[in-house]
Amino acid sequence: MNDSFMALRSAFPENVWPVVPTPPGAALLAMQYQLQQSQWWSPEQLRSQQFRQLNVLLRHAYDTTSYYRRQFDAAGFDPKPTLTEQTFTRLPLLTRAQLQQSFSDLCSQRVPASSGRITENMTSGSTGMPVRFLTTELTAFYWRVFTLRDHLWHRRDFSGKLAAIRLKVKEGEWPGWGPSVDTVLRSGSSATLDINRDVDEQLRWLEQQNPVYLLTFATNLEALARRSRDLGVRLPALREARTISEMLPPGLRALVREAWGVPLVDLYSSQEIGYIALQCPEHEHYHVQPENTLVELLRDNGTPCVPGEVGRVVLTSLHNFAMPLIRYEIGDYAETGVPCSCGRGLPVIHHIMGRVRNMVRLPDGGRHWPSLGMLSAMPIGLIKQFQCIQLSLQQIEVRLVTARPLSAEEEMQLRASMHKKLGYPFDLAIVYCEKLGRGAGGKFEEFRSEISTDR
């Protein structure tokens, strides 16, 4: 707990030490005690405990959902014997399309009372395929557990001010950091702003707030850091920038250090699953959160990736008994990492690559994630924002927000730079825009392919 025990919230104001936590706070603290132990377990110990939980989940899924009963029977899988790695990997993957089409069949008909209240949710649709899913009070509790773990891992000063620029938030200033922290600890104030505000307006707001911590989407942080650097705006109290919801653009960590002299800490989660991986406290790669999610990184043939390989992200939520998501192919790709020198036995994701629809498709069948940066061949400040939409195997629409229209020579430079970065001489249709809005869920995609895929 580091020094944060000094800020523990007491159920009895007259008992400042040793603190008697409130019942909800005691539950969160008990979980943190368990997580402090399990993070140092060996991969074999962690896998063993995951499979204990999976045994319970798979039996429940078979007994209470028509979807998994059909799937398990078709695969010749009996959930009653003790589960092994070999039998688990025989189970078919659950695709986003299947989740979308089979919502009712995936819902459990007998949710344990211990899971608490059930809530229906829907993803933002940023992948082009929004899905409905169920969560419970238990899964919400795990959200809070891993939010607190992230804070403790990175030794954040809970007395500092937290600023969050997010989608569809109630704007204002608040007395704490939210239930994940406030249930357990006395925390400083927080302030929230909607992400759709103009970047200059956001920057002025940050100057006024002067936060110790900043939380926002990666592409929004990139725009803020770039604008702040160009204008010479400093945030003197800032100690750390945190990113959620989007893949990190190349060079963003360096840009944030250049603009404000602080580190960037990223996390990987999804609305359907919860926390998937947190950034290591000592490195820039990610530790899977195996107490919450079983993560597989698979080659196209379904076999597991070895360190250094990029594969499909397949997830199993260990605690959702209202709508079990078992071997769920979420649509992301990630690179498997080697065991971490920090000593934690938690699996490592070296790099989160992105989604299938963020890959450029080549006419010869090849595909890759383009690294466009801010088109460095162009004069500084000329291109304020850009987005590329692949319309076909030959054509890409390049949407630009610029300080002025490009000259013929500059357009030629742009085309040459993009052909090099994209790896093919596409027909580039340049379209000038006043502003590029965010898509569903407030996310911004620098590159998006609108060519249909098989996933």
BASEVEX-382575 format. One record per residue: residue in three letters; x negated, y negated, z negated of N, C-alpha, C, O in turn. Coordinates in steps of 0.001 Angstrom, whole numbers, plus 500000, padded with zeros to 6 digits. Atoms other than C-alpha are relative to their C-alpha. Layout:
<recs>
ALAXYZXYZXYZXYZ ...
</recs>
This chain:
<recs>
MET499172501216500000500000500000500000499141498738500000499677497630500038 ASN500911501140500043496906497747499915500333499112498794500551499626497696 ASP499661500913501091497620494617497809501483499664499982501919498833499186 SER498599500383499867501280494529498788500833500396498784501967499937498645 PHE499227499667501195502338496117495474500283498761499163501230498740498376 MET499765501245500728502020492579494083501300499335500441501875498530499707 ALA498780500624499469505006491634496275501204500923499916502254500612500478 LEU498888499068500081507192494640495408501236499338499385501138498580498420 ARG498746500572500466510832493706494902500562500881498887500723502087499072 SER499537499249501163512151494752491490501523499992499903502173498990500200 ALA498564499937500263515663495936490711500367499215498750501525498848498551 PHE499781500728501249515251494169487374499035498814499953497833499017499781 PRO500874501177499926513898490593487545499018499892498835497924499352498998 GLU500891500124501159512408490874484037498862501018500036497921500911499249 ASN501054498989499882510284493895485094499142499689501220499427500160502321 VAL500871500365498887507507492427487232498845500983500159498214501038501215 TRP501034498962499892505042495222486455500113500964498831500253500524497690 PRO499819499368498685505278498118486854501421499769500514502379499753499741 VAL498715500349499391508100497365489258500904501226500077500455502327500398 VAL498973498981499773511299499404489263500719499616501291501494498659501291 PRO499384500397498728512399499345492929501498500269500007502002501075499225 THR498576499720499784516017499217494037500108501397500617499126501894501167 PRO499861498665499377517431502593495199499637500028501493498929500944501911 PRO500443499979498595517084501670498931498488499798500132497842500421500975 GLY501443500220499975513573500375498247499237501236499578498185501540500140 ALA500658498780500463512673503551496372499952501045501113498965501768501249 ALA499978499044498887513726505631499398498924499654501035498218500538501522 LEU501036500417499047511492503579501718498605500254499452497722500700500184 LEU501316499777500605508576503777499286499663501482499936498510501866500135 ALA500235498560500027509003507536498918499579500506501376498719501380501485 MET500400499619498638508787507874502700498586499546500302497814500281500919 GLN501364500481499752505658505716502815498970500877499292497882501109499819 TYR500914499103500710504058507979500201499765501268500826498630501728500958 GLN500156498798499176504749511012502407499185499713501261498333500512501652 LEU500714500340498765503486509242505534498523499740499745497685500025500600 GLN501403500221500336500286508226503781499246501325499912498050501380500197 GLN500633498687500048499594511925503254499930500616501396498872501084501818 SER499927499261498732500715513279506628499129499403501096498736500121502015 GLN500833500589498951498694510792508706498600500603500033497923500542501059 TRP501342499418500066495510512563507551500000501515500225498944502146500190 TRP499947498567499748496738516093508259499346500332501337499166499463502190 SER500533499536498717495207518140511041501134500090501018502299500171500629 PRO498951499832498990497072518387514364500798501287499805501996501322500086 GLU499315498723500218497900522004513474501022499882498867502135500399498974 GLN499056500199501104499484521004510151501210499177500443502348499497500100 LEU498913500850499526501523518273511830500943500785500910502163500676500786 ARG499182499234499064502724520606514582500857501019499243502019501242499583 SER499269499017500793503723523217512008501236499371499349502311499970499348 GLN498875500674500643505928520713510163501028499519501019502230499558500759 GLN499060500374498940507427519407513394500876501186500391502083501040500583 PHE499241498828499568508445522937514333500952500488498909501984501082499223 ARG499036499721501070510043523472510915501267499158500205502387499658500104 GLN498860500889499769512244520456511638500733500366501289501961500318501351 LEU499390499625498723512821521562515229500883501236499862501937501321500493 ASN499177498811500218514104524935514057501406499623499556502395500161500054 VAL498700500451500510516885523177512160500771499265501097501962499509501296 LEU499345500821498977517626520718514993500526500851501153501652500645501606 LEU499595499207498842517761523308517781501179500918499665502064501118500496 ARG498855499172500402520097525600515856501269499150499936502342499567500373 HIS498853500917500065522361522637515172500478499635501408501681499619501669 ALA499635500369498632522271521612518848500736501141500696501718500914501401 TYR499364498833499367523171525136519978501403500226499439502336500528500182 ASP498727499696500655525982525520517463501057498924500208502251499218500142 THR499019501103500040527603522086517883500112499186501284500918498257501341 THR499866500735498731527062520855521477500158500991501145499433501982501232 SER499780499108498857528392522459524632498845499927500988498527500920501643 TYR501099500159499050525498521042526687498848500935499651498384501684500511 TYR501163499195500360522716522751524738500339501489499920499471502329500158 ARG499643498578499979524652526000524349499836500545501421499273501623501611 ARG500157499559498605524824526241528165498528500055500396498075501031500994 GLN501403500072499599521202525165528624499173501102499352498363501746500018 PHE500783498983500708519792527502525978500336501397500516499445502226500700 ASP499607498679499482521807530477527245499398500232501384498912501325501679 ALA500549499857498649520688529831530821498497500243499974497956500923500846 ALA501455499824500111517048529682529666499626501268499238498446501581499081 GLY500280498803500786517417532881527640499366499685498664498557500452498143 PHE500619500454501253516552530951524496500936500238498831502095499823498856 ASP499247499760501223517731532100521075499415499110498905498265499311498516 PRO500560500928500982517348529296518483499870500584498589499343499920497696 LYS500010499467501362517678531641515500498615500459499526498243500146498395 PRO501334499625500476514183533198515358499113498766499801499417497680500294 THR500934501096500225511262531059514201499457499495501331499028500286502171 LEU500392500622498733510344528644516988498490500049500196497726499867499248 THR501421500054499646506994528884518756499808499015501144500768498630501812 GLU500328500912498899505233526583521220500451500591501325501000499885502172 GLN499670499347498737505782529117523987501499499992500263501936499717501380 THR498553499988499786509525529425523423500549498586500168501484498379500941 PHE499510501379499889509998525657522992499786499456501407500674498807501961 THR500306500560498674508314524811526308500751500721501118500644500332502281 ARG499122499371499001510698527204528089501289499206500193501996499381501185 LEU498755500754499916513524524791527414499931498986501135498886498371501345 PRO500007500970498895514541522623530387499926498569499482500319498279498352 LEU500050501414500336513908518891530381501397499385500138502224499840500929 LEU498775500805499913516759516442529824499640498703500710498870497909500170 THR500302501212499250516631513693532480500955498882499618501991499118498997 ARG499109501138500243518118510226532230501329500189500736502390499841500219 ALA498771499774499237520605511195534937500906500977499267502119500774499218 GLN499199499032500743521742514198532890500581499377498726501722499657498358 LEU499491500690501183522044512045529766501157499089500373502135498971499635 GLN498953500904499527524122509588531764501281500769500343502385500313500045 GLN498853499238499501526391512275533228500640500891498931501813501247499046 SER499533498976500950526734514552530167500166499442498591499987500172497616 PHE499911500629501319527324512097527319500880500793499041500456501107497929 SER499058499322500902530354513892525872499491501374499593499616501771498435 ASP500484498647500295528784517347526129498770499993499100498476500995498449 LEU501196500107500842525641516121524343500332499567498578499498499701497682 CYS499607500444501341527552514735521366500318501208499129501042502115499539 SER499723498914500940527603517025518364501448499942499530501991498868499273 GLN498623499918500487531037518217517299500068500109498479501144499981497895 ARG500032499902501463529925518663513668498720499325499494497712499984499240 VAL501174500754500477527534515944512549499908500147498477500903499932497784 PRO500123499881501458526154516569509038500375498698499305500015497612499760 ALA499600501198500746527653514191506494498792499201499543498869497981499401 SER501215500681500465524107513397505339499415499044501036498593498193500696 SER500488500926498959523450511646508677500630498623499886500114497654500444 GLY499358501296500204525842508878507634500820499541501189501187500330502061 ARG499122500598498983527816506544509855499401500167501400498191500034501583 ILE500415499797498612527646507203513613500311498739500797501380498147500645 THR499824501190499167527197504346516090499699500354501447498718501043501728 GLU500269499817498576527463504417519882499262498772500534499641497636500251 ASN500806501072499421524870502360521764499788500244501486500126501303502016 MET500342499864498583523750501737525325498678499301500259498428498219499728 THR501269500641499653520305501017526754500268498801500891501353498653501453 SER499843501258499258519727497712528503500150500199501489500667499324502183 GLY499932499777498560519498499282531937498813499461500745498865499319501967 SER501186500555499341516034497877532628499365500997500953498612500599501843 THR500513498991499085515172501181534331500870500143501235500528500888502153 GLY499050499825498916518122500788536684501016501083499706501904501342500519 MET499109498908500353519905503611534861500354499905498520499778500630497709 PRO499630500104501414521572502527531589500639501288499507501367501947500250 VAL499421498786500560522520505391529282500645499698498654500189498828497913 ARG499339500076501301524901505752526330499385501056499086498955502118499536 PHE500534499037500953523722507457523177500551499681498620501065498587498383 LEU499534500169501367524628507935519521498816499890499044497792500549499221 THR500965500059501085522641506922516467500769500153498685502000500117498665 THR499378499836501306523290507408512755499291499115498979498278498485499282 GLU500681500715501077522442505771509459498622500601499726497686499891499359 LEU501297499353500224519657508342509145498966499538501017497832499235500645 THR500965500455498995518029507366512450499658498524499794498526498112500050 ALA500284501411500315518371503678511468499024499896498835498161499019498821 PHE500928499975501126516600504484508212498578500281500485497624499662500013 TYR501340499706499469513698505993510173499423498806500763498208498604500755 TRP500484501243499384513482502764512209499313499134498943498210498633499162 ARG500558500843501055512897500885508951498713500596499431497761499878499127 VAL501182499319500543510420503485507703498767499714500845497709499385500309 PHE501176500156499140508141503168510724499672498537500277498528498209500590 THR500313501436499962508484499396510928499108499635498822498124498911498972 LEU500814500283501194507133499254507393498622500635500108497629500031499703 ARG501322499375499814504361501729508229499111499117500878497935498919500572 ASP500772500859499101503257499459511088499467498777499253498299498419499407 HIS500445501155500787503122496443508749498865500384499055497872499665498948 LEU501013499580500979501121498370506147498708500418500682497619500118500192 TRP501202499614499258498742499859508690499148498776500343497924498802500215 HIS500729501177499510497815496410509952499814498940498912499440497803499197 ARG500309500814501165497585494922506455500510498570500145499782497613499880 ARG499439501331499813499904492024507206500277499330498660500608499976497666 ASP499742500814501189500295489251504693501498499699499962501989498873500733 PHE498542500129500029503970489486503737500471498623499550501650498299499688 SER499611501351500402503931485953502353499998499031501171500510497918501058 GLY500098500884498844503249484523505823501303499859500762502247500615500536 LYS498802500238499193505802483184508289499957500830501271498935500887501955 LEU499864499182498803507013485473511067500901499289501002502017498891500667 ALA499181500580498926508244484019514387500281501084501024499365501784501455 ALA499602498996499021510178486253516781500742499331501145501722498618500930 ILE499328500501498806511117485320520345500502501224500740499731501951501367 ARG499412498774499504513526487988521498501271499703500786501674498551500945 LEU498773500126499224516636488628523543501218500003499083501294500796498145 LYS498692500020500663520106487730522237499880499985498479500556500747497786 VAL500112500139501449519015486709518760500754498747499568500919497802500340 LYS499432501198500582520781484274516516498847499092499620498018499447498783 GLU501139500885500228518437481315516520500106499321498641501193498963498187 GLY500003500679501285517382479788513239498805500421499159497899501106499633 GLU501043499640500956515163480145510180500645500788498870501768500495498462 TRP499431499039500920515661482897507625499055500225498819497850500001498936 PRO500824499909501214514436483656504095499092501221499919498268501278499006 GLY500851498813500082512775487041504827499653500538501372499983499928502389 TRP500427499385498742511330489345507487501002501005500531500820501511501639 GLY499036499003499568514343491655507709500027501186499057499157501312498195 PRO499781498930500987515593494798505933498857500995499867498681501581498799 SER501107499052500092512557496949506768498995499586498940498363500432498307 VAL500939500537500990510467494683504524500741499548498748500340499871497630 ASP499350500668501132512940492815502331500623500967499009500821500617497846 THR499472498992500913514404496009500871498965500388498950499313500805497846 VAL501093499525500849510998496732499328499173498859499412498742498921498261 LEU500981501029500339508973493523499203500594498603500075501548498357500814 ARG499701501432499836509297489796498678499152499512501174497930499658501169 SER500732500434498805508368488302502037500238498532500269501152497917499720 GLY499875501398499608507883484886503561501193499797500918502013500698501093 SER498863500320499135510303483194505920499768500530501409498666500947501766 SER500096499646498585511032484052509523500820499007500809501676498301500276 ALA499262500878499097512309482143512529500192500728501321499317501481501749 THR499683499294498761513950483357515732500407499013501092501006497969500835 LEU499676500810498829514327481940519233500326500943501143499731502014501262 ASP499617499163498867515988483319522355498919499970501072498367498912501376 ILE501094499869499035513513484579524963500304499309501331499392499057502119 ASN499647500643498731515427482941527814499753498486499994499990497817501000 ARG500378501419500021514341479484526690498774499775500891497967500682501094 ASP501148500359499167511845477689528936498699500180499217498660499956498007 VAL501283499715500664508210478556528180499467498767499276498971498884498155 ASP500475501211500677507291474951527387500813499713498738500270499248497736 GLU499154500179501172510246474763525009499601500995498903499552500648497723 GLN500462498995500963509104477995523356498695499574499340498515499754498136 LEU501312500404500529505585476606522952500151498844499012499486498823497976 ARG499759501100500937506840473399521339500591500531498695500234500081497606 TRP499393499385501181508949475509518985498941500694499141498961500585497915 LEU501069499331500736505905477580518034499089499006499294498645499255498173 GLU500809501036500660503907474436517313500698499498498739500062499279497709 GLN499243500472501173506665473285514974500030501056498897499887500726497720 GLN499894498920500978506982476669513261498643500366499406498554500717498229 ASN501364499656500419503201477297513059499974501335499244499579501376498079 PRO499865498721500704503728481005512256498655500679499753497649500355500384 VAL501166499147500239501227483480510842500049501196500954499009501697501382 TYR499823498871499092502669486261513034501030499639501066502031498978500787 LEU499094500252498882504338486097516446500373501332500632499500502136500961 LEU499478498786499383506535488876517864500810499627501228501721498804501145 THR499237500266498786507777488849521471499697501071501038498923501993500781 PHE500260499077498908507832490716524783498646499675500640498184498535500589 ALA501358500166499474504494491238526550499924498937501092499025498096501069 THR500078500977498914505272489221529686500281498590499488499748497619500026 ASN499746501318500581506630486375527570498764499501499259498427498319499321 LEU501234500377500689503487486412525440498938499560500995498187498621500731 GLU500961500376498968501400486266528600500258498574500488499328497778500621 ALA499662501349499536503267483175529817499683498957498932499180497879499249 LEU500283500934501103502956481509526392498506499779499822498048498645499689 ALA501447500116500213499257482268526000499342499241501143498455498417500920 ARG500589500689498842498443481095529514500314498505499949499442497668500184 ARG499602501415500062500410477863529092499294499296498842498846498157498978 SER500673500572501165498936477268525640498529499732500297497996498680499945 ARG501416500185499637495403477775526948499831498835500964498937498008500787 ASP500140501048498991495943475490529936500241498605499412499628497629499845 LEU499688501298500613497396472712527740499116499695498792499159498589498252 GLY500837500198501185494878473186524926500782500023498708500355499434497714 VAL499168499915501203497655473978522428499487501126499109499297502249499577 ARG500438498990500958496483475826519322501109500247498972501930499374498691 LEU499073499645501078498513477629516674499133500333498791498767501493498604 PRO501060499841501002496250477128513637500252501077498954499296501659498441 ALA499733498993501041498033479497511214500066501418500553500054502381499786 LEU499756498689499391498413482365513698498850500969499718497677500632499883 ARG500988498945500257496642485606512726500135501172500954499175501909501180 GLU499768498815499172498211488140515074501217499793500878502220499221500452 ALA498850499956499093500475488451518099500414501463500148499567502349500261 ARG499480498639499881502702491514518363500930500081501203501685499150501485 THR499183499833498803504382492898521474500856501249499899500463502258499315 ILE499026498914499983507408495130521986500655500050501379500560499103502160 SER499030499858498894509696496438524756499420500109501399500104500625502282 GLU500555499960498654507341496132527756498591500579499966497935500593498924 MET501382499560499867504092497633529027499087498775500019499457497724500543 LEU500929501133500058501071495414528420499415499701501378498880500607502016 PRO500681500362498758499890493516531515498486500086499812497996499841498710 PRO501456499954500113496167493991532260499440498649499562499878497603500040 GLY500680501224500418493971491447530506500734499189498959500246498129498566 LEU499234500820500942496646490274528050499297499873498651499329498803498043 ARG500701500082501287494613491124524939498907498921500060498756498121499137 ALA501071500992499847491693489051526258500572498594500112500005497645499569 LEU499372501317499837494010486192527232500460499451498648500280498265498372 VAL499522500434501315495537486054523726498828499562499122498933498577498391 ARG501190500409500768492072485929522151499446498678500517499004497832499740 GLU500496501244499414491051483195524577500872498817499590500362497743499269 ALA499078501098500293494162481117523888500037499656498522500041498479498159 TRP499744500257501416494482481546520122498972500617499055498995500354497853 GLY501013499397500848491532483591518875500529501064499054499974501257497972 VAL499397498991500876493750486370517448500157501316500764500163501320501995 PRO499784498714499334494250490092518154501453500185500409502350499506499910 LEU498657499604499576497253491596519896500236501428499512499388502299499704 VAL499615498666500462499016494596518321501296500389500705502295499674500639 ASP498860499543499209501416496581520487500639501210499328499998501889498525 LEU499360498760500449503944499299519691500861500548501128501233499826502054 TYR499281499289498950505833501841521776501229500653499384501121501518498515 SER498745499465500529509480502602521092501032500015501110500807499461502185 SER498876500050499069512768503204522869501279499946499199501334500418498063 GLN498720500123500695516348502454521963500585501364499654501163501541498581 GLU499394498690500211517389506097522318499267500821498937499890501595498210 ILE500829499108500814514510507640520353499545499340498703499466499998497666 GLY500613500676501138513144505017517973498511499843500240498072499683501379 TYR501446500173499867509429504734517268499368501224500647499629502361500254 ILE500726498944499303507234506758519613498528499961499600497951500993499257 ALA501417500125500346503738505414518910499706498589499508500305497620499976 LEU500465501280500531502056502617516946498528499824500336497782500800500418 GLN501418500248499748498753500949517726499184500360498762499567500042497636 CYS500898499622501091495915502351515622499532498743499261499288497723499905 PRO500487501173500739494830499960512825498564499620500344498143498495500079 GLU501424500242499740491208500271514021499644499933501472498528499545501819 HIS500292499952498566491489500626517803501191499480500783502229499157500205 GLU498934500530499159493598499495520752500892501089500591501874500781501267 HIS499113498939499519495049502911521580501120500239498992501216499549497977 TYR498770499795500760498241504337520104499983501358499302499472502341499837 HIS499770498736500687499024506993517508501475500364500117502346499597499706 VAL498641499457500010502131509075518178500469500115498557499675500389497657 GLN499400499867501328504489509112515194500707501359499908501916501454500117 PRO499451498640499902504974512881514884501036500311498934501783501281499062 GLU498977499791501016507088512585511744501388499598500505502403499951499906 ASN498738500482499432509768510961513924500319500626501347501479500902501650 THR499807499610498612509240512202517475498954501015500427497767500840500151 LEU500944499086499352507678515178519213499775499488501414500716499392502201 VAL500343500597498711505869513741522237499199500995500830498208501557500362 GLU500750499198499037504758515747525262499618499103501180500437498317501656 LEU500431500644498761502713514324528145499732501117500998498806501910500824 LEU499988498844499106503274516651531084499583499643501418499913498576501936 ARG500286500102498573501833517121534547501287500260500786502298500670500216 ASP498815499793499174504260517348537457500448501458500007501625501746500228 ASN499624498584500036504136521158537183500516500443498629500814501621498427 GLY499446499695501306505313520950533553498998500443498955499374500663497804 THR501019499614500977502028521916531896499475498763499283499521497666499839 PRO500445501174500763500551519666529170498716499394500551497834500101501038 CYS501196500718499575497988517022530060498873500196498987499109500405497797 VAL501174500022500867494466517123528683499535498551499897499943497720500709 PRO500455501388500136492689513960527450499447499437501307498659500079502001 GLY500420500667498769492150511523530297500992500133501129500898499407502119 GLU498995499811498950495107512766532354501236499151499716501580498898498561 VAL498753500760500095498247510724533040501164500938500278501147501677501263 GLY498854499123499802501556512513532665501309499354499615501342498243499087 ARG498651500449500336505300512134532216500201500066498493499771501020497844 VAL499713500029501429506434511166528731501317500736499759502359500367500300 VAL498833499189500342508848513765527324500139499992498480499176500270497765 LEU499805500292501417510379513147523893501096500867499391502098501176500036 THR498964499343500787512301515051521250500151499249498695499213499183497901 SER499717500701501244513920513027518470500294501041498923501168501890499101 LEU499930498941501007513560515063515273501150499843499013501437500773498259 HIS499037500244501074516343513501513198501367499529500475502189499109499661 ASN498696500427499489519271512666515486500906501223500134500822501965501112 PHE499095498863499984521946515226514645501367499642500580502227500514500704 ALA498750500403499352524776513205516227499927500244501496500914500633502119 MET500207499764498571523312513452519732498552500445500185497687499624500491 PRO501387499532499854520210515641519883499448499695501392500088499986502403 LEU500700500254498735517779514500522579498759500875499975497778500560499302 ILE501022498965500055515567517509523236499285500073501346499904500319502381 ARG500843500017498791512701517348525760500591499009501015500881499352502161 TYR499378501077499225514074514063527086498928499269500799498015498674500228 GLU500953500672499108512168512711530090500440498554500166501378498261500909 ILE499523501375500121512405508992529440499725499151501237500358498113501429 GLY500304500757498786510871507829532745498686499259499954498328498574500912 ASP501310500651500133507511506561531453498876500975500334499052502193500322 TYR501236499233499851503989507721532233498981499452499003498960498254498724 ALA501029500414500957501110507627529753498788500899500136498869502009500662 GLU501260499266499932497496508749529465499678500613498637499693499923497618 THR500346499297501228496542511346526869498637499529499494497712499340500284 GLY501251500445500596493802510240524454499289501115499252499864502174498999 VAL500788499064500799491068512049522560500295499747498525500801498679498182 PRO499810500238501440491249512517518759499312498717499558498227498387500037 CYS500463501334500376490739509179517023498893500060498952498924500896498049 SER501102500074500961487563508279515142500432499443498654499663499485497694 CYS499515500515501279489725506676512429500269501127499007500428500882497811 GLY499805498854500872490240510184511062501427500480499904501672501555499355 ARG498606499552500044494019510351511440500191501164500971499637501178502070 GLY499723498861499136495287513629512837501130499760500974501474500647501755 LEU498872500327499120498130511871514656499548500006501460498484499469501769 PRO500379499976498579498084512497518443499775498594500542500341497621500043 VAL500389501298499441496631509705520577500512499846501426500347500738502258 ILE499713500445498636498051507968523637498989498904500311498964497867499649 HIS501047500985499681495169506122525270500581498761500663500177497637500366 HIS499455501139499253497247503961527583501404500349500474501647501462500941 ILE498640499839499491500924503531528448500046499352501377499866498141501506 MET500161500459498624501049503226532218501205499204500501501040498163501137 GLY498812500675499487504643502240532950501018500996500516500881502205500335 ARG498911499165499502507760503544534600499800500353501471499003499743502185 VAL500082499558498606508229505341537882500320498848500942499670498688501975 ARG499572501058499083509980502327539385499021498833500057499192497929500875 ASN501038501032499945506947500131538648498777500450500796497732499801500766 MET501078499498499154504789502214541010500258499587501447501392499629501922 VAL499884500295498577504095501104544574500000501329500756499196502217500471 ARG499902498792499175505095503765547112499327499735501339499630498743502002 LEU500721500150498744502795504227550104500624500871501082501215501906500773 PRO499386499219498914503911505476553546499499501438500086500225502311500561 ASP500544498640499922501620508543553252500445500885498834499991502022498713 GLY499512499224501125503450509679550093499301499693498695499756500115497632 GLY500727500367501216500923508274547638500741498929499214501610498235499742 ARG499410501044500840501896506043544750499037499678498867498255500527498440 HIS500859500418501106500141504067542032500596498745499374501460498089499955 TRP499568501231500662500682501265539539499104498869500474497896498910500241 PRO500841501095499516499505498021541161499553499091498865500313498839497930 SER500514500966500970497331495662539136499863498669500717498848498400501361 LEU499960501237499229498259492265540508499415498814499249498991497832499859 GLY500491501142500768497159490031537631500785498763500363501971498853500681 MET499339501233499567497969486416538387499442499543501346499349498347501623 LEU500488500293498659496549486656541915498847498992499937498954497849500382 SER501125500873500340493166485260540937499343499328501198498575498381501031 ALA500596500640498825492204484425544511500611498628500281500069497857501075 MET499308501252499739494625481496544410499487498904499073498975499194497991 PRO500410501118500876493837478012543028500732500053498660501915500388498602 ILE499429499948501347494428477785539270501218499085499899501173497922500300 GLY498798500800500236497928476612538394500928499903501182502031499372501055 LEU499147500114498825499289476906541916501191500954499896502337500552500097 ILE498925499023500162501275480106541333500347500095498515499552500580497711 LYS499579500014501394503228479722538108500596501346499571500433501766498425 GLN499383498721500302505124483009538294500222500731501314500449500115502355 PHE499752499230498790505523485843540753500627501336499649500538501811498517 GLN499413498673500148507368489095541247500043500650501374500368500007502372 CYS499998499260498741507075491782543914501058501096499947501104501880499000 ILE498952498994499915510032493931544972499753500815501267499791500273502371 GLN500196499150498831509336496902547251501358500414500543502129501091499864 LEU498699499735499385512280497170549640499996501264500834501026501923500980 SER500125498794499177510986499982551848498539500435499981497712499814499314 LEU501391499528499956507819501947552598499102499046500771497881499202500762 GLN500795500949499229506716499058554807500117498561499506499235497745499776 GLN499735501410500318508173495886553275500057499745498500500660500505497742 ILE499957500474501378507629494062549988500366498525500012499786497728500749 GLU499616501404500159509347490839549016499189499402498863499179499943497757 VAL500830500679500991507025488450547149500711498721499584500810497772500361 ARG499277501171500511508952485984544989499030499133499218498345499613498315 LEU500976500907500603506950482936543953500667498775499391501596498200499958 VAL499713501313500577507407480017541598498678499259500041497717499667499389 THR501273500687499770504754477494542635500106498508499688501194497933499653 ALA500048501443500229503645473953541869500358499245501273500879498131501217 ARG499661500548498677504062473257545601499986501164500979499427502214500664 PRO500072498918499009504566475350548738498551500273500411497740499350500495 LEU501353499634499587501450477238549813499748499527501428500656499524502259 SER500389500345498628499608476034552881499862501296500802499871502388500234 ALA500145498815499148499199478389555839498754500789499606498774502020499577 GLU501234499320500403495637479144554739500168500707498654499671501816498458 GLU499772499393501320496740479803551153500903501226500101500692502217499402 GLU499152498827499792499496482133552332499186501154500559499400502311500197 MET500850498961499424496888484001554358499113500629498911498916501844498889 GLN500801499499501117494668484288551248500846500890499092500392501938498631 LEU499103499230500850497647485517549240500265501377500604500199502392499910 ARG499713498723499343498498488196551800498782500929499944498920502125499688 ALA501220499182500026494888489392551955499750500561498596499386501725498431 SER500204499567501387494639489520548151500987501096499627500613502076498983 MET498985499014500362497904491441547820499801501303500750500010502375500182 HIS500270498763499258497040493916550568498902500807499315498963502035499248 LYS501105499322500683493837494691548694500489500628498692500163501775498387 LYS499530499504501293495571495060545331501024501114500157501073502029499335 LEU498967498994499789498444497113546743499475501239500712500101502298500660 GLY500596498845499347496180499382548771500600500355501339500451501480501816 TYR499368499731498704498112499022552033500440498659500594500864497769499857 PRO499588501275499373498867496249554598501517499900500186502013499927501312 PHE498541500117499940502561495919553752500415498720500732499669497744500802 ASP499363501204499466504830493481555558500501499213498787501440499641498116 LEU499678500789501193505033490759552870500920498842500379500547497980501175 ALA499055501098499785508090488490552896499913499066498798500324499428497695 ILE500186500956501099507284485400550806501264499162499838501746498538500783 VAL498784500743500320510290483821549091499686499052498839499198499485497796 TYR500250500987501054510007480597547060501236499872499110502358499773499605 CYS498902500060500974512130480411543898499737498882498999498584498533498742 GLU500156501008501056512769477729541280499630500658498677498874500101497881 LYS500256499289501249512697480314538483500257501478500225501136501851501001 LEU499788498564499953512394484072538072500565500438498660499895500345497632 GLY499350499608501247514826485371535504499591501385499545499033502174500307 ARG500251498675500556514457488359533226501149500921500370502284500488500567 GLY498998499013499653516281491545534029500774500468498783500797499808497745 ALA499211499428501087518485493753531877499111500227498786497970500671498910 GLY500774499808501229517352493868528282498948498944499778498138499071498860 GLY500973501071500180515313490678528709498625500321500522497689499550500313 LYS501325499595499532512468492536530381499700499391501366500601499131502163 PHE500424500546498718510460491162533277499047500995500648498056501406500046 GLU500849499057499270508970493480535886499225499258501071499806498694501998 GLU500858500652499019506014492093537801500114500676501356500114500020502397 PHE499817499223498762506408494865540365501114501011499782501152501694498759 ARG498920499024500092509509496943541019500282500573501382500412499841502364 SER499636499342498749510246499500543706501484500308499978502005500848499002 GLU498580499702499874513827499757544899500236501192500929501360501439501366 ILE499878498765499238513117502914546884500429501093499032499836501243497964 SER499505498972500917515063505795545361498930501061499789498162501390500694 THR500947498943500354513019508439543575500786501230499583502010501193499457 ASP499351498746500408513728512010542539500094500113498497500520501154497996 ARG499924499943501466513511511133538813500920498895499515501132498753498310 
</recs>
